[in-house]
Amino acid sequence: MASRKTLHPNRDSEDKYSILLPTYNERENLPLIVWLLVKYFGESGYNYEVIIIDDGSPDGTLEVAEQLQKIYGEDKILLRPRAKKLGLGTAYIHGIKHATGNFVIIMDADLSHHPKFIPEFIEKQKEGDYDLVSGTRYKGNGGVYGWDLRRKLISRGANFLTQVLLRPGASDLTGSFRLYKKEVLESLVERCVSKGYVFQMEMIVRARQLNYTIGEVPISFVDRVYGESKLGGNEIVSFVKGLITLFATT
């Protein structure tokens, strides 16, 4: 049975995985996502740390994170908050500075990305010694659940445009569930100039430019359980502008 292999793979004791969780108003989702991370890493036996980067959430997310740190320990839950909302890209830069793992996993804290896929990411990375492994909604048995038709059309349309214009060598550019070798992530972040949702797309495009190897794992993306989606009209306009910029400069 495949799950047996996932739960007990061959492990390199020197490997450590730092999970970066940027948060903004995620007090309802954070306890469950952290519990799931602890569960799946505990079962797989991999060494890990969870770095929570809260951007001054007014809903008390940081206070919840502090309670989780008391439950699971300061060695597993690291809190690296910032005073205000400063953007996704800078959140990753901030988190990388504090990461002690040689691999870094980025994912959403809103339960859209299920930690059960992480052992598959790790297995895939080891299989081909990939520089990065990206979760894909558009390949194999990957998919999206909980979105209305408008949101699905926007996502599919955005992905189609990026494939046609940028030819990135990956099937899902706008996803944000990925595993990187730490030094690769540091190199890419230094070169990326985009913000918001375009940041994830630029990361893959820059990886292709630098001839980094990319592995893919099909994932199920589920719309957030609690809270409001952060995708709005401004984000869509920013995405189009960012796509045009990347097309013109890469």
Secondary structure by P-SEA (a helix, b strand, c coil): caaaaaacccccccbbbbbbbbbcccccaaaaaaaaaaaaaaaacccbbbbbbbcccccaaaaaaaaaaaacccccbbbbcccccccaaaaaaaaaaaccccbbbbbbccccccccaaaaaaaaaaaccccbbbbbccccccccccccaaaaaaaaaaaaaaaaccccccccccccccccaaaaaaaaaaaccccccaaaaaaaaaaaaabbbbbbbbbbbbccccccccccaaaaaaaaaaaaaaaacc
